[in-house]
Amino acid sequence: MFKKIFSVMIVIGFIVAVFPQGVTTAQGTPVACGDIVEGEFTEIDQGIRYNIDLNPGDKISISGTVIGDYLYFGFGIFAPSGSIVAGTEISDDIYQDPTYRSGILGERGTYFINAFNYVELANGLPGGRFGIFNLFISCELADGTVIEAGDNLVPSAGGTTDAPSTATTVVNGFAGIPPVDFSNVAKIPMPEAGTISGAITPTGGEIIGYTLNLEPNDVVTLNFSRQSGNLNLGIVVLTEQNFVAFQAVSITSNIILTDFVALVPGEYTIGVFQVNLSPPPAPEPTAFQLELTVSR
């Protein structure tokens, strides 16, 4: 009898949490299958809504991560009719990385996802905490097409045909850098703490690639330094989905020092290559050093 009453209370608490009175069908930010969405809770008991168009026979999978150690959140998925499709369960251990994969959807139209921070966990931790979260939206369409989270992101460097073209002339502004093809780059595994060296020649067109396996919320400290020579070098960090986690160009500076947070798990690629921005009048072979540490 106690278990039955407790289950009913859990269901009622879930419905109240994911479908607050302040969220209406007219609100919401449009998203699509393949998106990685960043949101931020800035209020107590806040719901943030996202709208997504889906069809009968589709399936949707959503997972979430947070930045920091104290934000807890969940989400619910609702059909166009307002009925609950799916949602995170009341469980302490999933409120920093909630996830759900739906069954086969039966309605056509605009579904909505409501992310919420107004939960009180069984261990007494309060809801309403502020902070940044990310939603990773993947779909399997009725025709069998699979769209993974990150497929819609267009990198500023990488080997995809969807990368935007860069203007060749700019009257007043920054011309940018063209896409860089990493498809045939040999990649060297990099330790989570260590230093590695490499070199780029003026006419060789080399792209030096390194790989590193990361988990969500890993903090990577990267120290890139030009040891000799005068070539302008670019450095980029890409996820497996070709999402740019970090990118910079060394022109007159000899040192680039940064921290970045891994948002998705998997094998990251660190690439170093020559950039033809303000090229030196007498190009020289250029050696560099890459030092990094990973904090978990």
Secondary structure, 3 states (H helix, E strand, C coil): CHHHHHHHHHHHHHHHHHCCCCCCCCCCEECCCCCEEEEEECCCCCEEEEEEEECCCCEEEEEEEECCCCCCCEEEEECCCCCEEEECCCCHHHCCCCEEECCCCCCCEEEEEEEECCCCCCCCCCCCCCEEEEEEEEEECCCCCEECCCCCCCCCCCCCCCCCCCCCCCCCCCCCCCCCCCCCCCEEECCCEEEEEEEECCCCCCEEEEEEEECCCCEEEEEEEEEECCCCEEEEEECCCCCEEEEEEECCCCEEEEEEECCCCEEEEEEEEECCCCCCCCCCCEEEEEEEEEEC
